[in-house]
Amino acid sequence: MTTDAFSDPAQVTFEKIRAAAALIEGAVLQTPCLPAPRLSQLTGADVFVKYENMQVTGAFKERGALVKLSSLTDAERARGVIAVSAGNHAQGVAYHAGRLGIPATIVMPVLTPFVKISATRGYGAEVVLAGNTLAEAKEEADRLATQNSLVWVHPYDDAHVIHGQGTIGIEMLDQQPDLDVLVVPVGGGGLIAGIATAAKALKPSIEVVGVETTLYPGMWGAFYGKEVICEGATIAEGIAVRDIGLLTTQVIKQRVDDLMLVSESSIERAINAYLTLQRTIAEGAGAAGLAALLMDPDRFAGKRVGLVLCGGNIDPRLLSKIVVRELARDGRLVSIRIDTPDRPGTLGEIATVIGDMQGNVVDVEHHRLFLNVPAKGATLDVTFEAFDRPHGERIVAALRNRGFVVRYLEIGERMD
């Protein structure tokens, strides 16, 4: 894959980001950057959120895609474009290529969430599924680009794309000029390279911090000179990048202050916080910045922190699973196994104990036919809602005081 820019960071300038902002005005939404008091209370920082999940395609990628597509000659437009993406870049390219009448082919890994595949096709692009990773998808895209003389629209390692993404930095500091820190998700590096360039030009004192998942720490390794391994199934597939950009790496080394790594569980917690506290949807990559504040609150305590919620294209089934898992982690959804005598009225007695203590039974499984259950006994798997962890513990203690043998289960655990 080639780019139209050298890896010299001087290719990425604030003046070109300013020009990109004028170019995309009216075609890309200027999303709000608003205070988030409940996230501030949760993290100890003074949090402001840039809602890029409000874009037509649900993510920031439209910005860079439009700037790149607008730079093409008439002959290049006629040939058509190709891109590799796990979803958001795909949708940005597909949407604006459709608007501009440019044929687009998008190669996506076969494990890309269905919601992103269907959305990309819905914008009129030809979608090709190939490989389990972006690197494997790229191999097929290289073949198609050569075979059909298609023009590459790189997801991050392209000066036009970086300039487009940098318009977010201009907007954030225009909307919230007193920010101390910008916390930005990092995959290939295009978003943070553009934002850092704009932010440092407008406010040299501002700190720019990048965030990667621990499973894909490619840019962190390059930034700190560490050998790293990038692999594994991550909830933040939008930043699961094995091959980081050459140009973006140089810009980041020069203009970004720090890179952090966050765990999968912290990203899940951040997705849930956006949903339950902010009433907005963040995909894994979009929640990475908030995950950094949750993992290391002391790092940001008392600072005015701008978070880039860069995308909200999450599979609804995955989102519902995360909500249930977070309820369990918080102790508000409790799953227990109870050994009981097999006699009439036992289930009612258990339900009465839970109900009298204001618990809410949501699921019951009654086992009496398994060989590891006594012939005159039964086992109940009960899931109930509680106000909080201490409340759930009091309910379990009440059941034990009534003579029941109770043990905790992981949510989803079933009889062997």
Secondary structure by P-SEA (a helix, b strand, c coil): cccccccccccccaaaaaaaaaaaccccccccccccaaaaaacccbbbbbccccccccccaaaaaaaaaaaccaaaaaaccccccccaaaaaaaaaaaaabbbbbbbbcccccaaaaaaaaaaccccccccccaaaaaaaaaaaaaacccccccccccaaaaaaaaaaaaaaaaacccccbbbbbbcccaaaaaaaaaaaaacccbbbbbbbccccaaaaaaaabbbbbbbccccccccccccccaaaaaaaaccccbbbbbcaaaaaaaaaaaaaacccccccccaaaaaaaaaccccccccbbbbccccccccaaaaaaaaaaaaaaacccccbbbbbccccaaaaaaaaaaaaacccccccccccccccccccccccccccccccaaaaaaaaaaaaaaccbbbbbccccccc
